Amino acid sequence: MGCSSESVSGLSGDYRQDTFALLQSLRTSIELPADAPDKAALQEEARQKINDFASRYRRDTSVTSLTSFTTMRTALNSLAGHYSSYPNRPLPQKLKTRLEQEFRQVESALKRGS
């Protein structure tokens, strides 16, 4: 299989656009009720999107020094860590609150261009 410009999870290569899209997707999966029938599938999809995002941008020197990227990586690591360690447990409210705060910081930084 060859590489294409767009990955399975829909990353386009436009860092800003991909980050906003990932934020929206993660917010949706985080806010699902614990008894949602497709919660496990959406969590697995979120983990895949996190991995795809990290793989695509972690070596891109044009974005690795941006505030938005470092804050995004912190949030993604926290969320992925929870999904890996506690796959059957809901996200604690404290983690949800922290993620939302970090997501807002990422959005602000992207709007400023950093």
C-alpha positions in Angstrom: 0.0 0.0 0.0 1.3 3.4 -0.8 1.0 6.6 1.3 -1.6 9.1 0.4 -1.9 12.7 1.4 -4.9 11.9 3.6 -4.9 9.2 6.3 -7.6 6.9 7.3 -8.7 9.2 10.1 -9.0 12.1 7.7 -5.9 14.1 8.4 -5.3 16.5 5.5 -1.8 17.7 6.3 -3.0 21.2 7.2 -2.0 21.3 10.9 -4.4 24.0 11.9 -7.4 22.4 10.2 -6.5 18.9 11.4 -6.1 20.2 15.0 -9.5 21.9 15.0 -11.1 18.7 13.5 -9.5 16.5 16.1 -10.6 18.8 19.0 -14.2 18.6 17.8 -14.1 14.8 17.4 -12.5 14.3 20.9 -15.0 16.6 22.5 -17.8 14.5 21.0 -16.3 11.3 22.3 -15.5 12.7 25.7 -19.1 14.0 26.3 -20.9 10.8 25.4 -22.8 9.3 28.3 -21.3 6.3 29.9 -24.2 4.1 28.7 -24.0 5.1 25.1 -24.2 2.0 22.9 -21.3 3.0 20.6 -19.0 4.5 23.3 -16.4 1.7 23.1 -16.2 2.1 19.3 -15.9 5.9 19.5 -13.2 5.6 22.2 -11.2 3.3 19.9 -11.7 5.7 17.0 -10.5 8.6 19.2 -7.4 6.5 20.1 -6.7 5.9 16.4 -7.1 9.6 15.6 -4.8 10.5 18.5 -2.2 8.1 17.1 -2.6 9.3 13.6 -2.2 12.9 14.6 0.9 12.2 16.7 2.4 10.2 14.0 1.8 12.9 11.4 3.0 15.9 13.3 5.5 14.9 16.0 8.4 15.1 13.5 7.2 18.2 11.7 9.6 20.8 12.9 7.3 23.6 11.6 4.7 22.7 14.3 6.6 21.0 17.1 7.7 24.3 18.7 4.2 25.8 18.5 2.4 26.4 21.8 -0.7 24.8 20.3 1.1 21.6 19.5 2.8 21.2 22.9 -0.5 21.8 24.7 -2.3 19.5 22.3 0.2 16.7 22.9 -0.2 17.1 26.7 -4.0 16.7 26.3 -3.7 13.8 23.9 -1.2 12.0 26.1 -3.6 12.3 29.1 -6.6 11.1 27.2 -4.7 8.2 25.5 -3.3 7.2 28.8 -6.7 7.0 30.4 -8.1 5.0 27.5 -5.1 2.6 27.7 -5.1 2.2 31.5 -8.8 2.3 32.1 -10.6 1.3 28.9 -13.9 0.3 30.7 -14.0 3.3 33.1 -15.6 6.7 32.3 -13.4 9.7 32.2 -13.2 11.3 35.6 -14.8 14.8 35.8 -11.4 16.2 36.9 -9.8 14.9 33.7 -12.7 16.2 31.5 -12.3 19.6 33.0 -8.6 19.7 32.4 -8.9 18.5 28.9 -11.5 21.1 28.1 -9.2 23.8 29.5 -6.3 22.5 27.4 -8.5 22.3 24.3 -9.5 26.0 24.8 -5.8 26.9 25.2 -5.0 25.1 21.9 -7.8 26.9 20.1 -6.6 30.3 21.4 -3.0 29.5 20.4 -4.1 28.4 16.9 -6.1 31.6 16.5 -3.1 33.6 17.5 -1.0 31.6 15.0 1.2 29.9 17.6 
